[in-house]
Amino acid sequence: MEVKKLNPTMVWKYFDELTKVPRPSKKEGKIIQYLLDFAKEQKLEAIKDEAGNVLIKKIASPGKENLPTVILQAHMDMVCEKNNDVVHDFENEGINAYADSDGWVKAKGTTLGADDGIGMAAQLAILASKDMQHGALECLFTSDEETGLTGAFALQKDFLSGNILINLDTEEEGEFYIGCAGGKNTIATFSYNPEKTPEGYFWFQVEVKGLNGGHSGSEIDKGLGNANKILIRYLWALMEECPLAIAHIDGGNLHNAIAREAKATAGVPLAKKETTRVVLNLLLAEVEAELKHIDPAVTISLESVETPNTCVDQATGNKLVKAMYGCPHGVIGMSFEVPGLVETSTNMASVKMKDNNTIVVSTSQRSSTNSLKIDAANMVTAVFELAGASVAASDGYPGWKPNAESKILRVSEKIYTDLFGNKPLIKAIHAGLECGLFLEKYPQLDMISCGPTIKEAHSPGEKIEIASVEKWWKFLVELLKNIPAK
């Protein structure tokens, strides 16, 4: 079935339209224009600020003028990831989305953009509806959430007037989130001297593929394989056996995604040619056994290549491998306050060679405790500084401290229970939501976050459960109708 023909039809109609509008982070011009054109067509007031945030307002429906203004919020940008065998121009091409027979909407070889396209679609459906009952609405579409929360950072204190905010950017139907982790990025840069490749070496390319990847916050506790760490594990093991020269290295892409693919071009003395295969076979057997329950399709391939002209000087190459091998990745600590919640983690996101003879390793840290977020970043910094890299860290963004006394939470719990006969789960999330930044600028806000079920966000396996969208939509319709009067 076509996506736009799914139920609820208004939501899926707009989601289908959104998949056709390119919206990479930091390049949201096309989606901003789409939103402004939509508002004009619907005869609704729309405002765009300097950061590209768009606010569309709708007056209360007849008889609901006594309800307080509610802010509905979603981000407009999407993570742009694709499989290596897929050719796709995210800046100029829409997403090839389809409804599968197993009850999910997916994309062909790329991220789907359900994060947070489905939140946007719900906002548009509410704004376009002629028969929904609700108080005054402010629909906020923020820019560049995925690569820095820059839209939320730049939001001015007089942009919004409501005191209730419903964030539409979580990924499990039947769960309400009332807190999230804060985060920051830590970037290490190695400067190297290009050297003429040594004579009498066997040159090869090793590549790690087949991993699922995933969200570096909400899925960091699943034990997913990180392609960068596996690649470095191989290079480390090889370096323990013989001299190693590195000509090229590339892995991962985004700070908020667990790396799915990584590769390196390297060389060893000809006498150690067979060692490259022996070490790989041993490692592959270990990795397959370790990841058989979560990443069963992992592969590590090796093929010979022509001798490159230059390589990284051996001292820097060795320091890079040792630092990346020693740098932590994954869960560092669990929360004592919220059972089952990851408190602190770090992600080895990417490693890239630049044209100016540098190699940049990007990592990200998250924690619901600010001091532990800083501690994790300092830990990563120490590892790379010991290896001679220069390290820079972002200021980061704040977490969102749970408010157990939230009035909108109590109302939402009752409405959900009355609709579906079971209570929703109340949680905090180890991912970064914009709510912490909103609360800094608007401390009076009473907030919850909710959404339908999305799996494998930030990877080409991203998918959204069709049935969950219908339940979530029913809940939103009922909630907006029953917001407590002023």
Secondary structure by P-SEA (a helix, b strand, c coil): cccccccaaaaaaaaaaaaacccccccaaaaaaaaaaaaaaabbbbbbccccbbbbbbccccccccccbbbbbbbcbbbbbbccccccccccccccccccccccccccccccccccaaaaaaaaaaaacccccccbbbbbbbcccccccccccccccccccccbbbbcccccccbbbccbbbcbbbbbbbbbbbcccccbbbbbbbbbccccccccccccccccccaaaaaaaaaaaaaaccbbbbccccccccccccccbbbbbbcccccaaaaaaaaaaaaaaaaaaacccccccbbbbbbbbccccccccaaaaaaaaaaaaacccccccccccccccccccccccccccccccbbbbbbbbbcccaaaaaaaaaaaaaaaaaabbbbbbccbbbbbccccccaaaaaaaaaaaaaccbbbbbbccccccaaaaaaaaccccccccccccccccccccbbbbaaaaaaaaaaaaaaaaccccc
